[in-house]
Amino acid sequence: MVLLNIILFVFISNETCSQVQETMVQNFQFTRAWEPNEQAASVLMPAGWQILGGVFRLEPYDAGEANAYLAKVDLDLRSDKDGTHMIHWCPSWIYLGNNGMSGGMMYGMEVFGPLTPEEYLAEVVFPAEHPDAQNGKILDSKKLERHLDIYRQKLGSLANQVGLDGDIITVEYEENGIKYREKMMTIIMYNQTMAGVIWANLDTKTIRAPANQFDQWEPVFDIIANSVELNPRWEANENALRNQIAAASMQNQQTYQYQGSGSGSGNELGDMIMDGWQKREVSSNSVYDSWNLNFNEFQNYTNPHTGDMEIGSNELDYRWINTQGDVYYSNDPGFDPNAELNATDFQLSSPGR
């Protein structure tokens, strides 16, 4: 799953920074930039924000086969070093739930769980992201029915062989003297095997802002999350690499079986890992789909320069785009970014067009 970088400029007419938290932001400009580590994708991002993390890879001899097949993403975009406003894409991991046992590693999988999506977010993701948080509480938890339907469609007939569940939770907590609100989402896929439940978190991401600003900033996070555009060359190389690794792994298993070694649960587990990994590949074979399964509904737009259909926010009324792919949103019907930015190539593409 993939990432991106963006540069977003927030324009608030006649308002000071201290008034942002109480004022509905009217105009946003976004500039398209690249994921820093491998230029795997581009995305729209607020100006002056920091980009931390990115695509990373694990070597099989370090992590074991189960978690080394896919490029992983651990990326956040934040407004400052403390992450006062932040969106975070979390890496996907494969775990082995083994009869309630916990601890240790097997075939590169942590022996742990399985957990429900809400449990995973509350007990794994939240503590890892906010070790110093205080007075945390879950305000709301909902099923990701639309997202689950998308995954079931991608799995096709394999959907009957695995379990899928997904939640989005809203939490509030205090950190460094600030009260935050955060939304966290994940899809969990479960594959029951003779060795235990092989399970993985998919499409895990979080967004946060000070509690009294969250509603104003949520549309901005949606725009960022919906703006991912994969680098076609990177995607082709990644797919080829994954196919090579899968073929090599299958060959190793066949050689292992032919030699008559390790018959019994160890070899069965290796087969189950490959089976579970292949199902996961089917369900998450499109980085674009995964990174664009987002918190809220979206709006389709037609790019007036190219005629291409694009995805954007349905919570801001007017969307302008220039020939470089920079985007400007506004709720002001009289606003013209060409006049504001001394430009000539921004054209309007309104929601529903």
Secondary structure, 3 states (H helix, E strand, C coil): CCCCEEEEEEECCCCCHHHHHHCCCCEEEEEEEECCCCCCEEEEECCCCEEEEEEECCCHHHHCCCCCCCCEEEEEEECCCCCCCEEEECCCCEEEEECCECCCEECCEEECCCCCHHHHHHHHHHHHHCCCCEEEEEEEEEECHHHHHHHHHHHHHHHHHCEEEEEEEEEEEEECCEEEEEEEEEEEEEEEECCEEEEEEEEEEEEEEECCCHHHHHHHHHHHHHCCEECHHHHHHHHHHHHHHHHHHHHHHHHHHHCCCCCCHHHHHHHHHHHHHHHHHHHCCCHHHHHCCCCCCCEEEECCCCCCEEEECCCCCEEEECCCCCEEEECCCCCCHHHHHCCCCCEECCCCC
